[in-house]
C-alpha cells in the first residue's frame, strides 16, 4: 500500500482482458481511480479475506476507471460502440461477471503501489482471482466479492 501523504502516481490507461476470457478478443481500457473516487467506494473485507463492493460502488469504480472496450458484441454479433458521453449506458451493456471482474481489477490497480502491482501481476499469471457476485435484499442492491487467488467465475 502507499504511504500516508504519498502522492498517487499517474497511471496510464491500459488494455486488460479478464484471464477467464483471454481468448475472446474482448479487451477493456482501464485506469487506476483518482483518490477522490476511492472515497465513494463502499468496500468491506469479510472474515474469509474476501473483498465486497456494493452495486453502487461498482458503478463509481467503472465510471471513473473504465475508459473503453474493443471486441464487445451484442446478441446479434454486432459490435457495441463505446459512448464516452453516456457512461450509464456503457455500464448497462456489461453482464454481472464483467462488472465484477472490472471493478475488482480497477480497485486493485488503484490501491497498490507500482512495485506491489508488478508483484501482483506476476502472481496473476500463475493464479487467477475468483470474482463472484451475489444479490442481497429485495431492493436490488448487490455485492461483488473477490477471493484471491482462484479461478475467475461469475454467477448472476
TORKOL-4160 file (C-alpha; in steps of 0.2 Angstrom, whole numbers, padded with zeros to 4 digits, m for minus):
156
<pt num="1" X="0000" Y="0000" Z="0000"/>
<pt num="2" X="0005" Y="0018" Z="m0002"/>
<pt num="3" X="0012" Y="0028" Z="0012"/>
<pt num="4" X="0001" Y="0041" Z="0020"/>
<pt num="5" X="0004" Y="0058" Z="0012"/>
<pt num="6" X="0012" Y="0050" Z="m0004"/>
<pt num="7" X="0005" Y="0057" Z="m0020"/>
<pt num="8" X="m0004" Y="0045" Z="m0031"/>
<pt num="9" X="0006" Y="0041" Z="m0047"/>
<pt num="10" X="m0002" Y="0045" Z="m0064"/>
<pt num="11" X="m0006" Y="0028" Z="m0071"/>
<pt num="12" X="m0008" Y="0027" Z="m0090"/>
<pt num="13" X="m0023" Y="0019" Z="m0096"/>
<pt num="14" X="m0020" Y="0000" Z="m0101"/>
<pt num="15" X="m0030" Y="m0013" Z="m0111"/>
<pt num="16" X="m0035" Y="m0028" Z="m0100"/>
<pt num="17" X="m0044" Y="m0044" Z="m0103"/>
<pt num="18" X="m0051" Y="m0054" Z="m0088"/>
<pt num="19" X="m0040" Y="m0070" Z="m0088"/>
<pt num="20" X="m0055" Y="m0082" Z="m0089"/>
<pt num="21" X="m0059" Y="m0075" Z="m0106"/>
<pt num="22" X="m0042" Y="m0072" Z="m0113"/>
<pt num="23" X="m0045" Y="m0079" Z="m0130"/>
<pt num="24" X="m0062" Y="m0070" Z="m0133"/>
<pt num="25" X="m0054" Y="m0055" Z="m0141"/>
<pt num="26" X="m0063" Y="m0044" Z="m0129"/>
<pt num="27" X="m0052" Y="m0030" Z="m0120"/>
<pt num="28" X="m0056" Y="m0016" Z="m0109"/>
<pt num="29" X="m0046" Y="0001" Z="m0107"/>
<pt num="30" X="m0045" Y="0004" Z="m0088"/>
<pt num="31" X="m0035" Y="0015" Z="m0077"/>
<pt num="32" X="m0032" Y="0017" Z="m0058"/>
<pt num="33" X="m0045" Y="0028" Z="m0049"/>
<pt num="34" X="m0041" Y="0045" Z="m0043"/>
<pt num="35" X="m0040" Y="0047" Z="m0024"/>
<pt num="36" X="m0057" Y="0056" Z="m0023"/>
<pt num="37" X="m0066" Y="0042" Z="m0032"/>
<pt num="38" X="m0060" Y="0030" Z="m0019"/>
<pt num="39" X="m0069" Y="0040" Z="m0005"/>
<pt num="40" X="m0086" Y="0035" Z="m0014"/>
<pt num="41" X="m0082" Y="0016" Z="m0014"/>
<pt num="42" X="m0090" Y="0006" Z="m0001"/>
<pt num="43" X="m0078" Y="m0009" Z="0001"/>
<pt num="44" X="m0078" Y="m0022" Z="0015"/>
<pt num="45" X="m0067" Y="m0036" Z="0020"/>
<pt num="46" X="m0075" Y="m0052" Z="0026"/>
<pt num="47" X="m0068" Y="m0064" Z="0039"/>
<pt num="48" X="m0063" Y="m0076" Z="0025"/>
<pt num="49" X="m0052" Y="m0062" Z="0016"/>
<pt num="50" X="m0064" Y="m0058" Z="0003"/>
<pt num="51" X="m0067" Y="m0040" Z="m0003"/>
<pt num="52" X="m0085" Y="m0035" Z="m0006"/>
<pt num="53" X="m0092" Y="m0020" Z="m0016"/>
<pt num="54" X="m0110" Y="m0013" Z="m0016"/>
<pt num="55" X="m0118" Y="m0012" Z="m0033"/>
<pt num="56" X="m0117" Y="0007" Z="m0032"/>
<pt num="57" X="m0098" Y="0006" Z="m0028"/>
<pt num="58" X="m0096" Y="m0004" Z="m0044"/>
<pt num="59" X="m0104" Y="0010" Z="m0053"/>
<pt num="60" X="m0092" Y="0023" Z="m0046"/>
<pt num="61" X="m0077" Y="0012" Z="m0050"/>
<pt num="62" X="m0082" Y="0009" Z="m0068"/>
<pt num="63" X="m0087" Y="0027" Z="m0071"/>
<pt num="64" X="m0070" Y="0033" Z="m0065"/>
<pt num="65" X="m0059" Y="0019" Z="m0071"/>
<pt num="66" X="m0067" Y="0011" Z="m0087"/>
<pt num="67" X="m0062" Y="0021" Z="m0102"/>
<pt num="68" X="m0067" Y="0010" Z="m0117"/>
<pt num="69" X="m0068" Y="m0008" Z="m0124"/>
<pt num="70" X="m0065" Y="m0017" Z="m0140"/>
<pt num="71" X="m0072" Y="m0033" Z="m0146"/>
<pt num="72" X="m0089" Y="m0032" Z="m0136"/>
<pt num="73" X="m0103" Y="m0038" Z="m0147"/>
<pt num="74" X="m0122" Y="m0038" Z="m0144"/>
<pt num="75" X="m0134" Y="m0053" Z="m0146"/>
<pt num="76" X="m0133" Y="m0052" Z="m0165"/>
<pt num="77" X="m0114" Y="m0052" Z="m0165"/>
<pt num="78" X="m0114" Y="m0034" Z="m0170"/>
<pt num="79" X="m0100" Y="m0023" Z="m0161"/>
<pt num="80" X="m0106" Y="m0012" Z="m0147"/>
<pt num="81" X="m0099" Y="0005" Z="m0148"/>
<pt num="82" X="m0092" Y="0014" Z="m0133"/>
<pt num="83" X="m0101" Y="0030" Z="m0130"/>
<pt num="84" X="m0089" Y="0042" Z="m0120"/>
<pt num="85" X="m0104" Y="0054" Z="m0116"/>
<pt num="86" X="m0115" Y="0041" Z="m0108"/>
<pt num="87" X="m0106" Y="0030" Z="m0095"/>
<pt num="88" X="m0123" Y="0023" Z="m0088"/>
<pt num="89" X="m0127" Y="0016" Z="m0105"/>
<pt num="90" X="m0110" Y="0009" Z="m0107"/>
<pt num="91" X="m0111" Y="0000" Z="m0089"/>
<pt num="92" X="m0128" Y="m0007" Z="m0093"/>
<pt num="93" X="m0121" Y="m0016" Z="m0108"/>
<pt num="94" X="m0109" Y="m0026" Z="m0096"/>
<pt num="95" X="m0115" Y="m0043" Z="m0089"/>
<pt num="96" X="m0113" Y="m0045" Z="m0070"/>
<pt num="97" X="m0097" Y="m0056" Z="m0072"/>
<pt num="98" X="m0089" Y="m0042" Z="m0082"/>
<pt num="99" X="m0095" Y="m0029" Z="m0069"/>
<pt num="100" X="m0087" Y="m0039" Z="m0055"/>
<pt num="101" X="m0071" Y="m0043" Z="m0064"/>
<pt num="102" X="m0068" Y="m0025" Z="m0070"/>
<pt num="103" X="m0072" Y="m0017" Z="m0053"/>
<pt num="104" X="m0060" Y="m0028" Z="m0044"/>
<pt num="105" X="m0046" Y="m0026" Z="m0056"/>
<pt num="106" X="m0048" Y="m0007" Z="m0056"/>
<pt num="107" X="m0049" Y="m0007" Z="m0037"/>
<pt num="108" X="m0033" Y="m0017" Z="m0036"/>
<pt num="109" X="m0024" Y="m0006" Z="m0048"/>
<pt num="110" X="m0030" Y="0009" Z="m0038"/>
<pt num="111" X="m0024" Y="0003" Z="m0021"/>
<pt num="112" X="m0007" Y="m0004" Z="m0025"/>
<pt num="113" X="0010" Y="0004" Z="m0027"/>
<pt num="114" X="0019" Y="0002" Z="m0043"/>
<pt num="115" X="0030" Y="m0012" Z="m0035"/>
<pt num="116" X="0016" Y="m0021" Z="m0027"/>
<pt num="117" X="0006" Y="m0020" Z="m0043"/>
<pt num="118" X="0021" Y="m0028" Z="m0053"/>
<pt num="119" X="0022" Y="m0042" Z="m0040"/>
<pt num="120" X="0003" Y="m0044" Z="m0041"/>
<pt num="121" X="0003" Y="m0046" Z="m0059"/>
<pt num="122" X="0016" Y="m0059" Z="m0059"/>
<pt num="123" X="0006" Y="m0069" Z="m0046"/>
<pt num="124" X="m0009" Y="m0067" Z="m0058"/>
<pt num="125" X="0000" Y="m0076" Z="m0072"/>
<pt num="126" X="0001" Y="m0092" Z="m0061"/>
<pt num="127" X="m0016" Y="m0090" Z="m0052"/>
<pt num="128" X="m0032" Y="m0082" Z="m0057"/>
<pt num="129" X="m0044" Y="m0072" Z="m0045"/>
<pt num="130" X="m0061" Y="m0078" Z="m0042"/>
<pt num="131" X="m0075" Y="m0065" Z="m0043"/>
<pt num="132" X="m0092" Y="m0069" Z="m0038"/>
<pt num="133" X="m0107" Y="m0058" Z="m0037"/>
<pt num="134" X="m0122" Y="m0060" Z="m0025"/>
<pt num="135" X="m0138" Y="m0051" Z="m0025"/>
<pt num="136" X="m0144" Y="m0045" Z="m0007"/>
<pt num="137" X="m0160" Y="m0038" Z="m0002"/>
<pt num="138" X="m0176" Y="m0035" Z="m0011"/>
<pt num="139" X="m0172" Y="m0018" Z="m0017"/>
<pt num="140" X="m0159" Y="m0025" Z="m0030"/>
<pt num="141" X="m0144" Y="m0020" Z="m0020"/>
<pt num="142" X="m0129" Y="m0032" Z="m0023"/>
<pt num="143" X="m0112" Y="m0035" Z="m0019"/>
<pt num="144" X="m0096" Y="m0040" Z="m0028"/>
<pt num="145" X="m0085" Y="m0052" Z="m0019"/>
<pt num="146" X="m0067" Y="m0055" Z="m0023"/>
<pt num="147" X="m0057" Y="m0070" Z="m0017"/>
<pt num="148" X="m0039" Y="m0071" Z="m0021"/>
<pt num="149" X="m0031" Y="m0082" Z="m0028"/>
<pt num="150" X="m0044" Y="m0093" Z="m0038"/>
<pt num="151" X="m0051" Y="m0095" Z="m0055"/>
<pt num="152" X="m0062" Y="m0081" Z="m0061"/>
<pt num="153" X="m0080" Y="m0087" Z="m0060"/>
<pt num="154" X="m0096" Y="m0077" Z="m0062"/>
<pt num="155" X="m0114" Y="m0080" Z="m0057"/>
<pt num="156" X="m0129" Y="m0069" Z="m0058"/>
